[in-house]
Amino acid sequence: MITIVVPTKDRSEFIIRLLNYYYETGFKGCICIGDSSSGEHLERTKKAIQTIQLKLNIRYLEYPGLTSFQCMEKLVGTIDTPYAAWVGDDDILITPAVEQSVEF
């Protein structure tokens, strides 16, 4: 399978959009979110994940105060699938294309 790895910081609206897209398109892989947010953004993201977590395979890790690069370093060690893709919190990979790539 595949893990989509997403570092984020103070951009909960993008993470929520990303999760909704993968839910609506039936994504079957793992989504690993490394969150360096604080305050309101952290709480919004956690709340969104709680409501959708049973429908998606989400690994949510909090890394308060880290930069994106520091967060990425931490996330590398969490990948346990044969394939992985790094995605910005404001980007998405098209679900059917991801599935076709893994099959190939």
Secondary structure, 3 states (H helix, E strand, C coil): CEEEEEEECCCHHHHHHHHHHHHHCCCCCEEEEEECCCHHHHHHHHHHHHHHCCCCEEEEEECCCCCHHHHHHHHHCCCCCCEEEECCCCCCCCHHHHHHHHHC
